[in-house]
Amino acid sequence: MKKTVKKQLLMNKSGDEIQVALVEEGRLAELVIERPDSLRSIGDIYLGRVHKVVEGLKAAFVDIGQKSDGFLHFSDVGTTTEDYRALIEDDDDDDENGNGDADADEEGKAGMKTQQEQKDDTRRPSPAGNGQKNGGSRSKGNGASAGKDGDGRQSYTQMIAGKLKTNDSILVQVIKEPISNKGSRLTSDITIAGRFMVLLPFGGGQIAVSRRVVSRKERARLKKLVRSMLPDGFGAIIRTVAELQEEELLKKDLEKLLVKWEQIEEKLKDAKPPQLIFKEDTIISSVLRDSLTTDVTELVANSQSIHKETLNYIQWAAPEMEKNVFFYQGKLPLFEGYGIAKDVESIFSRKVWLKSGGYIIIEHTEAMVVVDVNSGRYAAKKEQEENSLKTNLEASREVVRQLRLRDIGGIIVVDFIDMLDPKNSKKVYDSMKNELRQDRAKSNILPMSDFGLMQITRERIRPSLMQRMGDQCPACGGSGIVQARCTTINQIERWLRKYALQKKMVFQQLDLYVSPTVAEPLRDTDRNIEMKWFLQHLLFVRVKQDESLRSDDFRFYARKNSADLTAEYGDL
C-alpha cells in the first residue's frame, strides 16, 4: 500500500519576491521563486520572427524579443507552418492549425504526441484525426517522410528547412527558459495547460490520459467525457488530477482553456513580430495547478492578495479543500514559523550532512553536476560493507531531495562509496529509482558502474534555483579558486618588461591599479618594488589599489593623460 505523505504549500511574499515552498513531512521538498527581474516564461506564447535557419544544426533561431534568439529545433516544428501564416495574415479567417504537448503531466506527454505524423491538407484537422496512434514519440512522429531510415529523416529536415524562411513570422511557445548564454528553447506545438487537462488547439481530435491513471474503466470514462466536450479539431491530454472528477468540473476547465485560445486568436490578428501573445498564469495559479493534490493538508499564505487568489482557485478547482486554506498571522516569518528557513539557506551550501554522520558534496560544472558521497564520521561497529550500504541508501534519498529542492537538471553523476557486493549496488539503484518516482520532472537513471558511479539525467527547463538566486562571485568568477598573488605579480612584471622593450620610452610615469590583496605585497617596504622597476625599465610606477578589481586583474594608466595602457596595448 502506498504511503501517504503529508504535504503543505507555503506561499511567502516579501517585498517584490514571491516564494512558494512545497513541504513534505516537515522538510522542504521544492521551492519556486519569482522576482520582477526573473519572471517565469515557460508556456508563454510569442509571435516570433525567424532570424536564421541553420540546416547543419537542424534548427532555426527565432527572435521573440528576448536578449538572445530562441532555439527552435526542426523536431519541434509542426508541418502546418503555413497555416499559422494564414492565421496571422488573414483577419477574416478564424481557422488555424498547430499542435502541442509542452505543459502536460510527464505521463501524459510520454503517452501522446501530436499530429506531426501526417500532414493534413485542411486548415483545421478533422475530428477523426489523421490516422495516428497514441503513444508515438516525437522522434518518430515528424511527418510521413520522416521514416526510420536516414533518408527519411534527411527529407523531413529538408522539408522543414524549406518551410522556415528568414524573416518569416511563426507562432512559438517557450518550453525551456534561457540558461547561461543560451536562448529559450521553443516549439511550434502550441498547448494551453489547465487544472484537469492540457488543450491541444491543433490536436486533430486526439485524446490521451496520464499513465498515472491506472484504472482502465476510469481512463475510458475520462476519454469519453472529454471527447464529447471538445470542439472539432482540438485535442487534449487529461491530467492525473482529473481522476474521479465530475463532468461539470472538467467542462468548466475546458471552457476556460477555450476562452484563452480565443483571446490568442484575437490578439494574433493585429500582432507584429516579435510580440508576446499569451502569458502563462501567475506563479500562484501555476503552482496550485501543478502541485495541488488531495494529500496537501495545508495551504498557507502570508499575503492577503495571495490568500484571496488561492481561495478563489480552491473554490473552483477543489471546494472540499477550502478548509485547508489559511492566512498566516504568526509573529515569526512564515518559513521560520514552519521550520524550513534553514532548508532554504542550505540551497547555497556545497556540503549537505546526512543523519548518519556522512555527507554529500554538490559541485556544479559547465557540463554536469557531480555529487560525491562520503561516510564522514559515521563508523558503526559493523562491517565496512554494511556501513557503506547504509550511508549510500541515505545519500540516495538526500540526493533526489536536493535535485528537487535546487531544481537541478541536465546530467548528474553520483559517486557513491565503494561496495563489494553487487546486491548492495542493486539496493542503492532501486532506492534511487523509487525516490525519483516522487519527482514531477522526467528523469532517466543508469545502474551503478563498477567504479561506484551512477548517472542520472533530469529534465531541465530553467536555470537551477542556485543560479537564479545567486550572483557569480566577483573575486573568483565562479570557479571557487582565486589566482595566487605571486602569479598576478609575475604577470604584471612580464607586461611591464614587454611594454618597456616595445615602447622604448624612458622616465614615463605610470599608475598601476590592483586589488587590495595584490597591493599589499607590492607595497612591502622590504621589496621596494617601485624602485626595482625603475632600475630595470627606467619607468616611474606608482602602485594604487582598486577594490573593484579581482585578484587576477590589473590596470596600467599613463599618469600624464590617464590613458588606460592595458586596454590600449592588451597583453602585449
Order of alpha helices (4+ residues) and beta strands (2+ residues): beta-beta-beta-beta-beta-beta-alpha-alpha-alpha-beta-beta-beta-beta-beta-alpha-beta-alpha-beta-alpha-beta-alpha-beta-alpha-alpha-beta-beta-beta-alpha-beta-alpha-beta-beta-alpha-alpha-beta-alpha-alpha-beta-beta-alpha
